[in-house]
């Protein structure tokens, strides 16, 4: 896949673990950023979630380019749709 996926997560987030395992199973590569260890990423997550540190927050840059899309707690289908696959 030629799009990019960045997942902002925490170590304790069950929704994050579930989405990671689904993306692993589907062969969707991603970069994971733990917001507990990176204050700048925590601030970004708050910015796109109306002041809340809601995870997983996923940023997808679609296959073939285009504007990045930020999604809060997306389904695997939503991630794939944002990637254009």
DSSP file (Angstrom, degrees, kcal/mol; ACC not computed):
  #  RESIDUE AA STRUCTURE BP1 BP2  ACC     N-H-->O    O-->H-N    N-H-->O    O-->H-N    TCO  KAPPA ALPHA  PHI   PSI    X-CA   Y-CA   Z-CA
    1    1 A X              0   0    0      0, 0.0    28,-0.1     0, 0.0    84,-0.0   0.000 360.0 360.0 360.0 139.6    0.0    0.0    0.0
    2    2 A X        +     0   0    0     81,-0.1    62,-0.1     2,-0.1     2,-0.1   0.555 360.0  88.5-102.3  -7.3    1.4    3.4   -0.9
    3    3 A X  S    S-     0   0    0     60,-0.1     2,-0.4    80,-0.1    59,-0.2  -0.332  74.4-123.2 -76.9 170.9   -0.7    5.6    1.5
    4    4 A X  E     -A   61   0A   0     57,-1.8    57,-2.5    -2,-0.1     2,-0.4  -0.928  18.9-164.6-120.8 146.8    0.5    6.3    5.0
    5    5 A X  E     -A   60   0A   0     -2,-0.4    26,-2.4    55,-0.2     2,-0.5  -0.995   3.4-173.4-129.9 127.9   -1.1    5.6    8.3
    6    6 A X  E     -Ab  59  31A   0     53,-2.4    53,-2.8    -2,-0.4     2,-0.5  -0.990   9.0-161.8-119.9 125.3   -0.1    7.1   11.7
    7    7 A X  E     -Ab  58  32A   0     24,-3.1    26,-2.9    -2,-0.5     2,-0.5  -0.930   5.5-156.0-110.9 122.8   -1.8    5.8   14.8
    8    8 A X  E     +Ab  57  33A   0     49,-3.3    49,-1.7    -2,-0.5    48,-0.6  -0.857  36.5 146.3 -93.8 125.6   -1.7    7.8   18.0
    9    9 A X  E     - b   0  34A   0     24,-2.7    26,-2.6    -2,-0.5    27,-0.5  -0.770  40.9-127.1-145.6-177.3   -2.3    5.5   20.9
   10   10 A X    >   -     0   0    0     -2,-0.2     3,-0.7    24,-0.2     6,-0.1  -0.887  32.4-111.8-133.3 167.7   -1.5    4.6   24.5
   11   11 A X  T 3  S+     0   0    0     -2,-0.3     6,-0.0     1,-0.2    -1,-0.0   0.783 115.2  48.0 -70.8 -26.2   -0.3    1.4   26.1
   12   12 A X  T 3  S+     0   0    0      4,-0.0     2,-0.7     5,-0.0    -1,-0.2   0.415  80.7 115.9 -96.6   1.3   -3.6    0.8   27.9
   13   13 A X    <>  -     0   0    0     -3,-0.7     4,-1.9     1,-0.2     5,-0.1  -0.621  41.3-171.8 -83.4 111.5   -6.0    1.4   25.0
   14   14 A X  H  > S+     0   0    0     -2,-0.7     4,-2.3     2,-0.2    -1,-0.2   0.865  88.2  55.0 -66.4 -38.0   -8.0   -1.7   24.0
   15   15 A X  H  > S+     0   0    0      1,-0.2     4,-2.3     2,-0.2    -1,-0.2   0.872 107.3  51.7 -63.2 -36.1   -9.4   -0.1   20.9
   16   16 A X  H  > S+     0   0    0      2,-0.2     4,-2.7     1,-0.2    -2,-0.2   0.939 109.3  49.0 -65.0 -47.0   -5.9    0.7   19.8
   17   17 A X  H  X S+     0   0    0     -4,-1.9     4,-2.3     1,-0.2    -2,-0.2   0.905 111.7  50.0 -59.2 -42.2   -4.8   -2.9   20.2
   18   18 A X  H  X S+     0   0    0     -4,-2.3     4,-2.1     2,-0.2    -1,-0.2   0.941 112.5  45.1 -63.9 -47.4   -7.8   -4.2   18.3
   19   19 A X  H  X S+     0   0    0     -4,-2.3     4,-2.6     1,-0.2     5,-0.2   0.895 112.0  53.0 -65.5 -39.4   -7.2   -1.8   15.3
   20   20 A X  H  X S+     0   0    0     -4,-2.7     4,-2.7     1,-0.2    -1,-0.2   0.928 109.9  47.8 -60.6 -44.7   -3.5   -2.6   15.2
   21   21 A X  H  X S+     0   0    0     -4,-2.3     4,-2.3     1,-0.2    -1,-0.2   0.882 112.1  50.1 -66.0 -36.6   -4.2   -6.3   15.1
   22   22 A X  H  X S+     0   0    0     -4,-2.1     4,-1.8     2,-0.2    -2,-0.2   0.921 112.7  46.0 -65.8 -43.6   -6.8   -5.8   12.3
   23   23 A X  H  X>S+     0   0    0     -4,-2.6     5,-2.8     2,-0.2     4,-0.7   0.891 111.8  52.2 -67.2 -38.4   -4.3   -3.7   10.3
   24   24 A X  H ><5S+     0   0    0     -4,-2.7     3,-1.1    -5,-0.2    -2,-0.2   0.941 109.6  49.6 -59.3 -46.6   -1.6   -6.2   10.8
   25   25 A X  H 3<5S+     0   0    0     -4,-2.3    -1,-0.2     1,-0.3    -2,-0.2   0.850 113.3  46.3 -61.0 -35.9   -3.8   -9.0    9.6
   26   26 A X  H 3<5S-     0   0    0     -4,-1.8    -1,-0.3    -5,-0.1    -2,-0.2   0.482 114.4-115.5 -87.1  -3.5   -4.7   -7.0    6.5
   27   27 A X  T <<5 +     0   0    0     -3,-1.1     2,-0.7    -4,-0.7    -3,-0.2   0.756  61.7 152.0  75.7  24.7   -1.1   -6.0    5.8
   28   28 A X      < -     0   0    0     -5,-2.8    -1,-0.3    -6,-0.2     2,-0.1  -0.806  36.7-143.1 -91.2 115.5   -1.7   -2.3    6.3
   29   29 A X        +     0   0    0     -2,-0.7     2,-0.3   -26,-0.1   -24,-0.2  -0.454  26.6 170.1 -76.4 150.4    1.5   -0.7    7.5
   30   30 A X        -     0   0    0     -2,-0.1     2,-0.5   -26,-0.1   -24,-0.2  -0.987  33.7-126.3-155.2 159.0    1.4    2.1   10.1
   31   31 A X  E     -b    6   0A   0    -26,-2.4   -24,-3.1    -2,-0.3     2,-0.4  -0.954  27.7-149.0-107.9 129.1    3.5    4.2   12.4
   32   32 A X  E     -b    7   0A   0     -2,-0.5     2,-0.5   -26,-0.2   -24,-0.2  -0.849  11.1-170.0-103.5 134.9    2.5    4.1   16.0
   33   33 A X  E     -b    8   0A   0    -26,-2.9   -24,-2.7    -2,-0.4     2,-0.7  -0.984  15.6-144.4-124.7 120.2    3.0    7.1   18.3
   34   34 A X  E >>  -b    9   0A   0     -2,-0.5     3,-1.3   -26,-0.2     4,-0.6  -0.744   5.8-160.0 -85.3 113.3    2.4    6.7   22.0
   35   35 A X  T 34 S+     0   0    0    -26,-2.6     7,-0.3    -2,-0.7    -1,-0.2   0.675  87.7  65.7 -71.1 -15.5    1.0   10.0   23.2
   36   36 A X  T 34 S+     0   0    0    -27,-0.5    -1,-0.3     1,-0.2     3,-0.1   0.743 109.7  37.9 -73.9 -22.1    2.0    9.2   26.8
   37   37 A X  T <4 S+     0   0    0     -3,-1.3     2,-0.4     1,-0.2    -2,-0.2   0.449 115.4  54.5-106.5  -3.2    5.6    9.4   25.8
   38   38 A X    >X  -     0   0    0     -4,-0.6     4,-2.0     1,-0.1     3,-0.5  -0.837  57.9-170.1-137.7  96.6    5.4   12.3   23.3
   39   39 A X  H 3> S+     0   0    0     -2,-0.4     4,-2.1     1,-0.2     5,-0.2   0.829  88.5  56.5 -57.4 -34.8    3.9   15.6   24.6
   40   40 A X  H 3> S+     0   0    0      1,-0.2     4,-1.9     2,-0.2    -1,-0.2   0.900 108.3  46.9 -65.4 -39.2    3.7   17.1   21.0
   41   41 A X  H <> S+     0   0    0     -3,-0.5     4,-2.6     2,-0.2    -1,-0.2   0.874 109.6  54.2 -70.3 -35.5    1.7   14.2   19.8
   42   42 A X  H  X S+     0   0    0     -4,-2.0     4,-2.2    -7,-0.3    -2,-0.2   0.904 108.5  49.5 -62.4 -40.1   -0.6   14.4   22.8
   43   43 A X  H  X S+     0   0    0     -4,-2.1     4,-2.1     2,-0.2    -2,-0.2   0.885 109.9  51.3 -65.3 -38.6   -1.2   18.1   21.9
   44   44 A X  H  X S+     0   0    0     -4,-1.9     4,-2.1     2,-0.2    -2,-0.2   0.933 109.1  50.1 -63.0 -45.7   -1.9   17.2   18.3
   45   45 A X  H  X S+     0   0    0     -4,-2.6     4,-0.9     1,-0.2     9,-0.3   0.911 110.9  49.7 -59.8 -42.9   -4.5   14.5   19.4
   46   46 A X  H  <>S+     0   0    0     -4,-2.2     5,-3.2     1,-0.2     6,-0.5   0.900 108.3  54.5 -60.9 -40.4   -6.2   17.1   21.7
   47   47 A X  H ><5S+     0   0    0     -4,-2.1     3,-0.7     1,-0.2    -2,-0.2   0.907 112.5  40.6 -62.3 -43.3   -6.3   19.6   18.8
   48   48 A X  H 3<5S+     0   0    0     -4,-2.1    -1,-0.2     1,-0.2    -2,-0.2   0.561 116.2  52.3 -85.1  -6.3   -8.1   17.2   16.4
   49   49 A X  T ><5S-     0   0    0     -4,-0.9     3,-1.7    -3,-0.5    -1,-0.2  -0.142 117.8 -98.8-122.5  38.4  -10.4   15.9   19.1
   50   50 A X  T < 5S-     0   0    0     -3,-0.7    -3,-0.2     1,-0.3    -4,-0.1   0.850  88.8 -42.9  52.0  42.4  -11.8   19.1   20.6
   51   51 A X  T 3 <S+     0   0    0     -5,-3.2     2,-0.3     1,-0.3    -1,-0.3   0.445 112.7 118.4  88.7   0.2   -9.4   19.2   23.5
   52   52 A X    <   -     0   0    0     -3,-1.7     2,-1.2    -6,-0.5    -1,-0.3  -0.777  64.8-135.6-103.2 145.5   -9.7   15.5   24.3
   53   53 A X        +     0   0    0     -2,-0.3     2,-0.5    -3,-0.1    -7,-0.1  -0.536  43.3 168.4 -92.1  67.1   -6.9   12.9   24.3
   54   54 A X        -     0   0    0     -2,-1.2     2,-0.3    -9,-0.3    19,-0.1  -0.703  22.9-127.7 -88.6 126.8   -9.0   10.3   22.5
   55   55 A X  S    S+     0   0    0     -2,-0.5   -40,-0.2     1,-0.2   -46,-0.1  -0.942  79.9  42.7-128.0 151.9   -7.2    7.3   21.1
   56   56 A X        +     0   0    0    -48,-0.6    17,-3.8    -2,-0.3     2,-0.5   0.419  67.9 170.8 -74.6 137.5   -6.8    5.7   18.7
   57   57 A X  E     -AC   8  72A   0    -49,-1.7   -49,-3.3    15,-0.2     2,-0.4  -0.981  15.5-164.7-107.8 126.6   -6.6    8.8   16.6
   58   58 A X  E     -AC   7  71A   0     13,-3.0    13,-3.0    -2,-0.5     2,-0.5  -0.940  12.6-161.1-120.1 131.6   -5.5    7.8   13.1
   59   59 A X  E     -AC   6  70A   0    -53,-2.8   -53,-2.4    -2,-0.4     2,-0.5  -0.961  13.7-170.3-112.5 122.6   -4.1   10.1   10.4
   60   60 A X  E     -AC   5  69A   0      9,-2.8     9,-2.9    -2,-0.5     2,-0.6  -0.947  16.0-162.3-116.6 128.8   -4.2    8.7    6.9
   61   61 A X  E     -A    4   0A   0    -57,-2.5   -57,-1.8    -2,-0.5     7,-0.2  -0.961  37.6-120.0-102.8 117.5   -2.6   10.1    3.8
   62   62 A X    >   -     0   0    0     -2,-0.6     3,-1.9     5,-0.4    21,-0.2  -0.065  26.6 -91.4 -62.5 154.7   -4.4    8.5    0.9
   63   63 A X  T 3  S+     0   0    0     20,-2.1    -1,-0.1     1,-0.3   -60,-0.1  -0.427 117.0  25.6 -57.7 133.5   -2.8    6.3   -1.8
   64   64 A X  T 3  S-     0   0    0     -2,-0.1    -1,-0.3    -3,-0.1     2,-0.2   0.540 125.5 -84.0  84.8   6.7   -1.9    8.6   -4.7
   65   65 A X    <   +     0   0    0     -3,-1.9     2,-0.2    -4,-0.1    -3,-0.1  -0.472  67.3 139.7  93.6-166.6   -1.6   11.7   -2.4
   66   66 A X        -     0   0    0     -2,-0.2     2,-0.2    -5,-0.1    -1,-0.1  -0.444  61.9 -39.9 109.3 172.5   -4.3   14.0   -1.3
   67   67 A X        -     0   0    0     -2,-0.2    -5,-0.4     1,-0.1    -7,-0.1  -0.465  65.7-106.6 -72.8 139.3   -4.9   15.8    2.0
   68   68 A X        -     0   0    0     -2,-0.2     2,-0.5    -7,-0.2    -7,-0.2  -0.339  31.0-145.4 -62.2 147.3   -4.3   13.8    5.2
   69   69 A X  E     -C   60   0A   0     -9,-2.9    -9,-2.8    -3,-0.1     2,-0.5  -0.976   4.1-152.4-119.5 125.7   -7.5   12.7    7.0
   70   70 A X  E     -C   59   0A   0     -2,-0.5     2,-0.4   -11,-0.2   -11,-0.2  -0.855  17.7-177.9 -98.7 131.8   -7.7   12.5   10.8
   71   71 A X  E     -C   58   0A   0    -13,-3.0   -13,-3.0    -2,-0.5     2,-0.6  -0.978  20.9-138.5-131.1 142.6  -10.1   10.0   12.3
   72   72 A X  E    S-C   57   0A   0     -2,-0.4   -15,-0.2   -15,-0.2   -17,-0.1  -0.898  82.6 -20.8-104.1 122.9  -11.0    9.2   15.9
   73   73 A X  S    S-     0   0    0    -17,-3.8    -1,-0.2    -2,-0.6   -16,-0.1   0.912  88.9-172.9  48.1  55.0  -11.4    5.5   16.8
   74   74 A X        -     0   0    0     -3,-0.3     2,-0.1   -18,-0.2    -1,-0.1  -0.344  21.4-117.7 -76.7 158.7  -12.0    4.5   13.1
   75   75 A X     >  -     0   0    0      1,-0.1     4,-1.9    -2,-0.1     5,-0.2  -0.443  30.9-106.4 -81.4 166.0  -13.0    1.0   12.0
   76   76 A X  H  > S+     0   0    0      1,-0.2     4,-2.6     2,-0.2     5,-0.2   0.898 122.9  55.8 -59.2 -40.1  -10.7   -1.0    9.7
   77   77 A X  H  > S+     0   0    0      1,-0.2     4,-2.4     2,-0.2    -1,-0.2   0.884 106.0  50.5 -61.3 -39.0  -13.1   -0.3    6.9
   78   78 A X  H  > S+     0   0    0      2,-0.2     4,-2.3     1,-0.2    -1,-0.2   0.884 110.1  49.6 -67.1 -38.3  -12.8    3.5    7.4
   79   79 A X  H  X S+     0   0    0     -4,-1.9     4,-1.9     2,-0.2    -2,-0.2   0.940 112.5  47.4 -64.6 -46.8   -9.0    3.2    7.4
   80   80 A X  H  X>S+     0   0    0     -4,-2.6     5,-2.4     1,-0.2     4,-1.0   0.899 111.7  50.4 -62.3 -40.9   -9.1    1.2    4.2
   81   81 A X  H ><5S+     0   0    0     -4,-2.4     3,-0.6     1,-0.2    -1,-0.2   0.914 109.5  50.6 -63.8 -42.3  -11.5    3.7    2.6
   82   82 A X  H 3<5S+     0   0    0     -4,-2.3    -1,-0.2     1,-0.2    -2,-0.2   0.843 109.4  51.7 -64.4 -32.7   -9.3    6.6    3.6
   83   83 A X  H 3<5S-     0   0    0     -4,-1.9   -20,-2.1   -21,-0.2    -1,-0.2   0.695 114.4-120.6 -74.1 -19.0   -6.3    4.9    2.0
   84   84 A X  T <<5       0   0    0     -4,-1.0    -3,-0.2    -3,-0.6    -2,-0.1   0.781 360.0 360.0  82.6  28.7   -8.3    4.4   -1.2
   85   85 A X      <       0   0    0     -5,-2.4    -4,-0.2   -84,-0.0    -5,-0.1   0.373 360.0 360.0-116.0 360.0   -8.1    0.6   -1.2
